[in-house]
Amino acid sequence: MSNWFVTGVSSGIGRAIAAKALQRGDQVVGTLRRADEVAAFEALAPGRAHGVLIDVDRVQDVPGAVEKTIRLLGGKVDIVVNNAGRSVYGAIEEVSIEEAQSIFQTNVFGVMAVTQAVLPHFRSVGGGTLINVSSGCGIYALAGIGIYCASKFALEGMTEALAQEVAGQNIKVMLIEPGAIKSNFISQATKNGARKLEVYSGITGGGKEALGVFYDAAGLPPESVADDLFEVLDKGEAPLRVLMGSDNRAMARAKIEQLTAVAAE
């Protein structure tokens, strides 16, 4: 049995990973931002599912949440999944600095705060696994969600460096990179930028709702991400990157070809 700490388990990928771990008999502490969501999460597996009320944007609250998690799990956390994330829909010129900072607060600094809080614990218990939920948008950028892509690029760089830094500490570090996922990430965790400029009407004029239609039509269920992750973990593997989804792999190959072409010049 493994002990998990997963941020952002109210829905989507975080919920799917937590639910699959619970179905396998593991213990999971999941973070949620609303009090009414805690009871619903704990009802998934009474006694093994524990909800902790926290917004990882409040990085000063993260160490206390991790300490509580360790107590709830009997003194040992095996696997941490940094899943909580947000996005903003708008061209770079349309998004305010404040909106961009809020995305980085969740997607980068919230992850950094959790990471800094759990690493000493991992060392104290002899090791652990840290999994950061990135995206295909951490490999290639797309118009209209440039700030989200930028935050995931930052997450990728931070995680890649971290993997090198803790390589001798029996701490495994992974990035999972899903493609389009059918969830409420667009409707609930993505905001429209504060302003719209006519020059970008062909890109962002339809608002995030247009993006949501695409995700609903083309996206994979979040459970597929959980299945892929557990398949890798069950093999005893911990690659730095796990690219998920055929759409993602095609885009990644195109990015590699671009880089290779430049290098060959």
C-alpha positions in Angstrom: 0.0 0.0 0.0 1.3 3.5 -0.9 0.6 6.8 0.7 -0.2 9.6 -1.7 -0.5 13.4 -1.4 -2.3 14.9 -4.5 -3.1 18.6 -4.9 -6.3 19.6 -6.6 -8.5 16.5 -6.3 -11.9 18.1 -6.8 -12.1 17.0 -10.4 -10.2 16.2 -13.5 -6.7 14.6 -13.5 -6.2 15.0 -9.8 -9.5 13.3 -8.9 -8.8 10.5 -11.4 -5.3 9.8 -10.0 -6.6 9.9 -6.4 -9.6 7.7 -7.2 -7.5 5.0 -8.9 -5.0 5.0 -6.0 -8.0 4.5 -3.6 -9.5 1.8 -5.7 -6.1 -0.1 -5.4 -6.3 0.1 -1.6 -3.9 3.0 -1.1 -4.3 6.0 1.2 -4.6 9.5 -0.3 -4.6 13.0 1.1 -6.0 15.4 -1.4 -6.2 19.2 -1.3 -9.4 21.0 -2.0 -10.3 24.7 -2.0 -13.9 24.5 -0.8 -15.1 23.0 2.5 -18.1 21.3 0.9 -15.7 19.3 -1.4 -13.8 17.7 1.5 -16.6 15.4 2.7 -17.4 14.3 -0.9 -13.7 13.4 -1.5 -13.4 11.5 1.8 -16.6 9.5 1.0 -14.7 7.9 -1.9 -13.0 5.7 0.6 -13.8 6.4 4.3 -10.7 6.1 6.5 -8.3 6.1 3.5 -9.3 9.3 1.7 -8.5 12.5 3.6 -9.3 16.0 2.4 -7.2 19.0 3.4 -8.6 22.4 2.8 -6.0 24.7 1.2 -5.3 26.9 -1.8 -1.7 26.3 -2.9 -1.6 29.9 -4.1 -1.2 30.7 -0.4 2.3 29.3 -0.3 2.7 30.3 3.3 0.1 27.7 4.2 1.7 24.8 2.3 4.2 23.6 5.0 1.4 23.3 7.5 -0.7 21.3 5.0 2.2 19.0 4.3 2.8 18.4 8.1 -0.9 17.6 8.5 -0.7 15.2 5.5 2.2 13.4 7.1 0.3 12.9 10.3 -2.9 11.7 8.5 -0.8 9.2 6.6 0.8 7.7 9.7 4.2 9.5 9.3 5.1 8.6 5.8 4.3 10.0 2.3 5.4 7.8 -0.6 4.2 9.7 -3.7 3.4 13.4 -4.2 1.5 14.7 -7.2 1.5 18.4 -7.9 -1.7 18.6 -10.0 -3.4 21.9 -9.0 -3.3 24.3 -11.9 -5.1 27.2 -13.6 -5.1 28.9 -17.0 -6.1 32.2 -18.7 -7.4 32.5 -22.2 -6.1 35.4 -24.2 -3.4 36.6 -26.5 -0.2 37.7 -24.7 -1.1 41.4 -25.4 -4.6 40.8 -24.0 -3.6 39.3 -20.7 -2.6 41.7 -17.8 0.5 41.3 -15.8 -1.6 40.6 -12.7 -3.5 37.8 -14.5 -0.2 36.3 -15.7 1.3 36.5 -12.2 -1.8 34.6 -10.8 -1.2 31.7 -13.2 2.4 31.5 -12.3 1.5 31.6 -8.6 -0.5 28.4 -8.9 1.3 26.5 -11.7 4.9 27.3 -10.6 5.2 28.8 -7.1 2.5 26.6 -5.6 4.4 23.5 -7.0 7.7 24.9 -5.7 6.2 25.4 -2.3 4.9 21.8 -2.1 8.2 20.5 -3.4 10.3 22.4 -0.9 8.0 21.2 1.9 8.1 17.5 1.0 11.8 17.0 0.1 13.0 17.0 3.7 10.4 14.4 4.5 11.4 12.2 1.6 15.0 12.3 2.8 13.9 11.5 6.4 12.0 8.4 5.3 14.6 7.2 2.8 13.1 8.4 -0.5 9.9 9.1 -2.4 8.4 10.0 -5.8 7.5 13.5 -6.9 5.2 13.8 -9.9 4.5 17.2 -11.5 1.5 17.4 -13.8 2.7 19.4 -16.8 1.1 19.4 -20.3 1.9 19.2 -23.9 1.8 22.9 -23.6 5.0 22.6 -21.6 6.7 21.3 -24.8 5.1 23.5 -27.5 3.2 26.7 -27.3 -0.3 27.5 -28.7 -1.8 30.9 -29.6 -4.4 32.1 -27.1 -3.0 30.2 -24.1 0.5 31.6 -24.2 0.7 32.5 -20.5 -0.5 29.0 -19.5 2.2 27.5 -21.9 4.8 29.8 -20.3 3.9 28.6 -16.8 4.2 25.0 -18.0 7.5 25.7 -19.7 8.7 27.1 -16.4 7.5 24.0 -14.6 9.3 21.7 -17.0 12.6 23.6 -16.5 12.3 23.6 -12.8 11.4 19.9 -12.6 14.3 18.9 -15.0 16.8 20.7 -12.8 15.3 19.3 -9.6 15.7 15.7 -11.0 19.4 16.3 -11.4 19.7 17.9 -8.0 18.1 15.1 -6.0 19.4 12.2 -8.1 21.6 10.9 -5.3 18.9 11.1 -2.6 16.7 8.2 -3.7 14.0 10.7 -4.8 12.4 10.1 -8.1 11.1 13.1 -10.1 8.6 12.8 -13.0 6.7 15.0 -15.4 3.5 13.8 -16.9 2.4 15.6 -20.0 -1.2 15.0 -21.1 -2.7 16.4 -24.2 -6.3 17.6 -24.4 -8.4 16.3 -21.5 -12.1 16.3 -21.3 -12.8 17.9 -17.9 -14.0 21.1 -16.3 -10.5 22.6 -16.5 -11.7 25.1 -19.2 -15.0 25.9 -17.6 -13.8 26.3 -14.0 -10.0 26.7 -13.9 -9.6 28.8 -17.0 -10.5 32.5 -17.1 -11.0 34.8 -20.0 -8.4 37.5 -20.2 -9.5 40.9 -18.9 -9.6 42.5 -22.3 -10.2 41.6 -25.9 -8.4 43.4 -28.8 -9.9 43.4 -32.3 -6.6 42.5 -33.9 -6.8 39.0 -32.2 -10.5 38.4 -32.8 -9.7 35.5 -35.1 -7.7 33.8 -32.4 -9.4 34.6 -29.1 -12.6 36.3 -30.1 -14.7 33.2 -29.3 -13.5 33.2 -25.8 -12.6 30.2 -23.7 -16.0 28.7 -24.5 -14.7 27.9 -28.0 -11.7 26.2 -26.5 -14.0 24.2 -24.3 -15.9 22.9 -27.3 -12.6 21.6 -28.8 -11.6 19.9 -25.5 -15.1 18.3 -25.2 -14.8 16.9 -28.7 -11.2 15.9 -28.8 -10.2 15.4 -25.3 -9.4 12.1 -23.5 -11.0 11.3 -20.2 -8.9 12.1 -17.2 -9.0 8.5 -16.2 -6.8 7.7 -19.2 -4.1 9.8 -17.6 -4.4 7.9 -14.4 -4.2 4.6 -16.2 -1.1 5.6 -18.1 0.6 6.9 -14.9 -0.1 3.7 -13.0 1.0 1.5 -15.9 4.4 3.3 -15.7 4.6 3.1 -11.9 3.6 -0.6 -11.8 6.6 -1.4 -14.1 8.9 0.2 -11.5 9.9 2.9 -13.9 10.2 6.6 -13.2 11.1 8.4 -16.4 11.6 12.1 -16.2 8.8 12.6 -18.9 5.7 10.7 -19.7 4.0 12.0 -22.8 0.4 11.1 -23.0 -2.0 11.2 -26.0 -1.6 10.7 -29.7 -2.2 14.4 -30.4 0.5 15.3 -27.9 3.0 12.9 -29.4 2.5 14.3 -32.9 3.0 17.9 -31.7 6.1 16.9 -29.7 7.6 15.2 -32.8 7.0 18.4 -34.8 8.8 20.3 -32.1 11.7 17.9 -32.2 11.9 18.2 -36.0 12.1 22.0 -35.6 14.9 21.8 -33.1 16.7 19.2 -35.2 16.5 21.4 -38.3 18.0 24.4 -36.5 20.7 22.3 -35.1 21.6 20.9 -38.5 22.1 24.3 -40.1 
